Amino acid sequence: MEYQFNGERYITKGIAEILPSTVQILMFSGIDIMRKKTNGKLDYLQVFTLKTFGENENMLLNIMQEQENPERCINYIIPIDKTIDTKVYIIDDIDHVTMLLAEEY
């Protein structure tokens, strides 16, 4: 089965509390980038590991997006104004797409 991540998109309360909307949008957009990188073959589970590095006004957020089948990884680095160190899943269950913190799974 091929997953397209085209269903209605939802975020959990944990995502809404922790991630700025700009980061959420970037992560959802990352799925389109992964689709191109894998010639349309997306795993139902997209895993994002977020780690902040740097200090004060020079903080950057490294977002590593991975999938297992086919195995692929993409890194994004963006400026950020608060520390975020967490793991996020985006899951496609055909009817809808959900972004949630790993601990909410």
N, C-alpha and C positions, 0 to 999 in steps of 0.2 A: 504494500500500500504506500502511495506517495502522499506526503503531507504538504499542504500548501500554506497553512497559517492564514487562511482567508476568512475564517469565521469571526463572529463578534469578539472584540477584545475586552478582557476584564483584568483588573488588578486587584490584589488583596489589600486588606487594611494595612498589613505590614509594609507592603510596597509603598502605599500612599504616604505612610508616616516617615519612611526612611529615604526614599529616592526622590530627588527633584524631578519634575515632569520632563525637563530636558534630557535627563539620563534615561528615563523610561522611553521617550521617543527614539533616542539613539539606539537603544537595545531592540525595540521593535523594528527599526530600520535595518539593524544588523541582520535580521532574518532574510531580508531581500538581498543583502550582500552575500550571505551564505548561500542563498539559492543560486546566485550567479556563479559562485566559486565551485559549487557541486553539480552544475548543470541541471538544476532543478530537483536534486535528490536531497530532501531534508529529512532528518530524523525527527520523530514526534517530540523529542525532548531536546531543547536548546539550553545549555548550561552556561551561565555567565558568572565568572569570578571577578569581583570588584575589590581592588586594593588601592589605597591612597598612599602616595609618597610625596616627599618634599615638605616644606614648612611654610606657615603663614600665607603670604600672598603668592607663593610659588608652589602651591599644592597641585598635584596632578592625580587624576584617577585613571588607573590602568583597568580596562575592561577586557577580559579574555573570554571569548565566546567559543564554545566547543560543542561538537556533536560526535556521537560514536559511529553512526552508520549512514553514509560513509564517514570515516574518521577525518575530521577537519578542525582547524583552529584559526581564529582571527583575533588580533589584538587591536584595541583602540586606546588612545591616550588623549584625555581631554583635561582642560583646567577645571578645578573644582574649588569651592570655598568652604567645604566642610569635609571631615574625614568620613569615608564610607569604606568599610571592610566587611564584605558579606558575599554570600553565594545566592544567585537568583536562578530560578527555572522559568522557562516559558514553554508551556505544554500545549500541543494541538490535539484536541480530542474530536476533530472534524467539525462539530457543531460550533465550538467556541475555542478561543485561545486565551489562556490564563497565565499571567505573570505573578509569581509568588516567591517569597523567600524560601530558601531550602528548608528552614526549620518549620515552615508552615505546611510542608508536604505531608 
